Amino acid sequence: MLSVYEGFFSGGARILHSDVLLGLVEGGGQHHQVLSIHGEVHREATSQRMEDDACYRALTAGGVPVTSLGRSAGLVDGTVAAQVFSGPELAETARAMAGADVILSLKEQPLALLNQAGLPRRPVVVCLHRSDPENQGAALDELKAAIADGTVAACVCCAESTRDAYRAAGIPAALLHVIPNGVDLLRFWPDAEARQRVRGSLMIPAAAPVVVFAARYAAMKNVPLLLRAARLWLGREGGGHVLMCGAGLTAQNPALRADIEAAFGAERALAERVHLLGVRRDMAALHAAADVVALTSSAGEAAPLCLIEGMMCGAVPVTTDVGDSAAIVAGHGFVTPPDPGAVALAWSGAVAGRAALAPALAHSRERFSRTRMIAAYAALLDRVTRPASRHGEPQQSS
């Protein structure tokens, strides 16, 4: 199997897909490799080299080969920086594809490459991770072109909202298969030691209420709403703290500094209890340190990984109603309108109700299991590859 990525940069889709590949390799019987269009990406006010990325390191450490076309460029949501590919780039892609039985496209953006004329024909499984197909540049058109060409064998939707949105956008329903996101339950759990360690490193008292916001600095994440809610909540919760982590969520991002200034104004003391942590590799520990995991997105989300990871670590989820978020947190947390006052009140309710909600969070763990998710991916890929063997075509290692 060959997976094609736009690049290695911070985001839930890459984390999820990379974990799926590792799980499939661990299960035996499948061989995977990854081709990345970009070797370095500049976005969310952050330069992200492939070799520095946690997913790249996890894949290579797990025995999954990763190569790159070596591009270095800025990306915006839904757009490959340049959709014209050179002869050497196409030759490298053809070599990677030649040894594969199936191609997995991480989201539809890599189809700008895979749709190029002259490349080997292989069945393509497109892994979809958003609920707004029309808001991703030319990506939807590339998906429709690949379907019309007959190369798309299936589309994996990480959420019901994803399937509904792509079906409404004209993608044939028969191609759309829902496999809900899952996480490693051995990694994401209510770890008291990690909670104490992280709080100690940030000088946060053990009893202080803590909200974690794990996202990238992008318009769809609605960071200004998060900050306005934080201003109200911190003014009410005398000892509260807000942890913000992800690409672009650093003091070096001038746009974020402007957002903080707009939200907090002269309330410098309150703003000091907002911790800008940037990209982190200890997300399980950060979630364990929190009482609330917050999401304030306005669009685009499907099955946000941050909500699932936070819940499995014992944090109560509070989210806007976007994608499958409301279904994910039902019975475990709170859904709010995109209003800072409502969000702040829900955070307080989540802190107060955390002990009462803990049994429901614990009982939901199997539903969000990585094992369940990987088994579903394996079954789908097996169905995609089986027709070739029935027609007598040789099955190759990939």
Beta strands, then each sheet from edge to edge (+ up, - down):
strand 1: 2-5
strand 2: 33-43
strand 3: 46-49
strand 4: 66-74
strand 5: 103-106
strand 6: 124-128
strand 7: 152-157
strand 8: 176-178
strand 9: 210-214
strand 10: 241-245
strand 11: 274-278
strand 12: 292-295
strand 13: 316-320
strand 14: 334-336
sheet 1: 3+ 2- 1- 5- 6- 7- 8-
sheet 2: 3+ 2- 4-
sheet 3: 11+ 10+ 9+ 12+ 13+ 14+
end
